[in-house]
Amino acid sequence: MCTFCTEKPYGCQWNLDDSYECIDGSSEIDGIEDTEMCPLVHSLPEVVIPVGGTEILFLMFGNIPSNSRPFQCEVIFLGDTPNSVIVEGVVNQSSIRCSLPSFDFQDPQESVRGSLQVYWGEFPIEMDGIQIVTIYKCDQSAMTRLGDLVQQTCGVCLSVDDRYRCGWCESLGECLSPITADRCSVNDYFTKGADCPNPTVISVIPLTGHISGGTPISIAGYNLGFGPDDLRGITVVGIECSTVEFESSQLMYCITDNVTTERRGPVVVQFDDTPAVSVQEFSYVIPRLETSYPIIGPQSGGTTLVVRGINMDAGLSRIVTITSDPCMTRSDSRQPCEIIENDSAKIVCKTSAGNITEGFISIYFDDGCEAANGVNFGYRPDPIVEEFEKLVAIVSGGIKLEITGSSFDIIQEASMAFMIGSEMFTSACSNTSAGTVLICESPTVPSAVVPLGIPAENVSLYMDGVTSYVDLGAVFPGTNQAFFDFVIDPSYYDLPSILEIPHDQQLSDLTIEVC
């Protein structure tokens, strides 16, 4: 462009009349050498136009070229399929007038953006900035999406960018632009700064909380004001909700206070005029712990603990711990249990490592806590592996491998794993009622790898959260053997003839030789 050309320290000049390009300053063509003489259009702030509206732009123009070529204004709209509109540019002394026609677009979006460029004939005139033109739809800008609800609402309509000048027509239930506002009667038309009618609460999450309070709840709806100053408070079952946080006309938060007894009722958002009352009801409840299983587990943790009761999903935050006394407040006296499943009737969690031998299961529901006699859990010393009885198996798997030791009965899940190359082969294990024998089935392994000896350090025994035997070391416990052998499956052959045994001969007298 002209400015860039004439700013160079090489004596370049801008050929305005012929090629509209930067040329050598020694040329006989009388071009522009001074940057201040370059034609330049001054852009305006972003221009916003409602769908169906027209706009006349007056752009200030410096160093206007002669009228030897026509002036044009082109607006190019961006998107997957860019399109443009070209209109005549009318020059008047130091400005150019671009009369933009009405626009529309079919995309289900709030607005589309374009940029305007002024041309002198086929040559673009330099501009001091990008001239943005935005075409918008008030109705799309006012769309509210809350669950299954998808509709225009007043609160969102009047929250749209002030430049769009959108207004809400209550009788039509539509957000109108300045050019469609005449469709609505004056008494039904609301503009920025007005209070929206019909404030509505659509959902409250969660719908239960401990009577001790401290439950953060989210309240979603529409026409719920434009800022915190519009609110006159929020009550939950008639009790003031504290720490109110206003996010938008569709969403706000607060924290429940404590009550003395269980109770149930709506959530109410208070305004100067009509309050918004939830259809859903919130319940202050007292969770009741009834049973737990199992009652013991290894000190290393990893036990899947199931606690059953009533209102076990109360509140927003639930924390399960093992404590020496019910509901202890000091965090260093609590052994956490990570929740992996939760509904109104139960909580399932995975214990962490701990050493409380006789503990209470204490569950914290936001600011409340519940524990109960008979709902207990205690840690026991980890199982001890004493000896691997068999260290050989066939490729097809299924060989019973006995491991002797102690305290296997406190384990819920056990498995044995063999690392062969970069692949892990795993099989399940089960314990006997006495807890002194663990029986693992050998896994199926590729026949191509046998015969094969697996080093002890490549064999792992997993028992809940116990890590002591994930690395078995140099030899298998209770043996001096360093390898586990996989061999080919046995082969079976037909007998060459039928062997007849007289009915009066005892089987104890029969000897079968295998070769």
C-alpha positions, 0 to 999 in steps of 0.5 A, a space after each residue: 500500500 501507499 503508506 508502506 511504500 513511501 515510508 521506505 528509505 529508498 526513494 520509492 513512490 506510489 503509482 496512483 494513476 496507472 498500476 497502483 503499485 510501488 515504483 522506483 523513485 527515478 521513474 518518469 511517472 509522477 507518483 506519490 513520494 510523501 506518506 502524508 499525500 497517500 489516499 487514506 480512509 479512516 475507519 469507524 468503530 464497529 458498526 452494528 446493524 439488525 437483520 432487515 435494517 439499513 445503514 448509511 456510513 460516512 467514512 472520512 477520506 484524506 487525499 481523495 483521488 480524482 473521479 476518473 474511476 468509480 468508488 465502491 464499498 464492499 462488505 465481505 462476511 466471514 464464515 464457512 461460505 463467505 459472501 459479499 455485498 458491493 454498493 456505490 461509494 459517493 464521495 463528498 469533499 472529505 468523506 465517502 458515503 456507503 449506503 448499506 442495504 438490509 442484510 439477513 443470514 440463515 445461520 442459527 447464530 446471534 450475529 455474523 461479522 464482516 469487514 468493509 473495504 473501499 475501492 477506487 475502481 479495482 484498486 483497494 484504498 488504504 484504511 487506517 484500521 479494519 472496518 467491522 460490520 456486524 449483523 445481529 439477531 435479537 431473537 437469537 441473542 435472547 435464546 435461553 437453554 436450560 435443560 429441555 427449555 429452549 426459548 427467548 426470555 426477557 432477562 437474556 434479551 435485556 442483557 444483550 450488548 447495549 449497542 444492539 438496543 434489543 427490547 422484550 415484548 411480553 405479549 409476543 414472548 419475543 426479543 425485538 430489534 429497533 426495526 421490529 419494535 413497532 410490532 409490540 404495544 408500548 405497555 408490553 415493551 421492556 427495554 434495558 433497565 426495566 424489571 422483567 416480568 414473570 421471574 421463574 426458577 426452573 431447577 434447584 441442585 441439589 434437592 437435599 441437604 443435611 440439617 446442619 446446613 452448609 450445602 451450596 445450591 445452584 438455582 437456575 431459571 430465567 428473568 432472575 434480575 440483572 445483578 445482585 442489587 436486584 435480589 432481596 434475598 433467597 430462602 430455602 424452606 423458609 430459611 435465609 440462604 447465605 453467601 448469595 452469588 449472582 452469576 446471570 439472570 439465569 443462574 445464582 448460588 447460595 449456601 443453606 443455613 442450619 435447621 433443627 429438624 427435617 423439613 421440606 419446601 420450595 426455594 424462593 428468590 425474592 425481588 421487590 415485586 413478584 418472587 420466583 418460587 421453585 416447583 421443586 422442593 428442597 429437603 433438609 434431612 438427617 442421613 441414617 447409616 444402617 449397615 456396612 460391609 466388610 468390617 475389616 480390611 488390610 492396613 494398606 487399604 484398597 478395600 471396597 467398603 459399602 455403607 447402606 442407609 437412608 438419604 446417603 446422597 444428601 447435600 453436594 459434598 460427601 466425605 467418608 472417613 474411618 475414625 477412632 471416635 464418631 465424627 472427629 473434626 481433626 483431619 489428621 485423625 481421619 482415614 479417608 475412603 474415596 467414594 466410587 459410587 453413591 445414591 440415596 441408599 448407599 455409598 461405595 468407597 475405597 479405603 486408604 491405608 490406615 491403622 485404626 483397629 476398631 473404627 467408626 465410619 463417619 460420613 460428612 455431608 457438607 457441614 453435617 456428619 453422621 456415624 452410628 454404632 454397628 457401622 464400623 470398620 477396622 484395619 488389620 495387618 496385611 496378609 503374609 505370603 509364606 510359600 508358592 506351592 507350584 511354579 509351573 503351568 501350561 500355556 492353555 492356563 487354568 492350572 490351580 496355583 496354591 499360595 499359602 500364608 495368613 490373613 488372606 480372608 481380609 482380602 476382597 480382590 486378588 490377582 496374579 500377573 506375569 510380565 512376558 516381554 512388554 505384555 501383562 498376563 493376569 489371572 484371578 485368585 480366590 481365598 479359602 475360608 480359613 484365610 491361609 490359602 490363596 488359589 490362583 488360576 494360571 493365565 493363558 499365554 502364547 504357545 510361541 513363547 514356551 518353554 519359558 521361565 519367568 523371573 520372579 521379579 516379573 511376577 506380581 501378586 495383587 491383593 486390594 491395596 497391598 503392595 508388598 508382593 507386587 515385586 516378589 524379588 529375586 526368588 519366590 517366597 518360601 522357595 529357592 526358585 527364581 523362575 516360574 515355568 510355562 510348558 506346552 500342553 500335555 498330549 494324549 494318545 489312544 491306547 493301542 488296544 482295549 485293556 480288559 480287567 477281570 471283574 474279580 481283580 482289584 484296581 489296587 493290583 493294576 500298574 500303569 506305566 507312563 512313558 
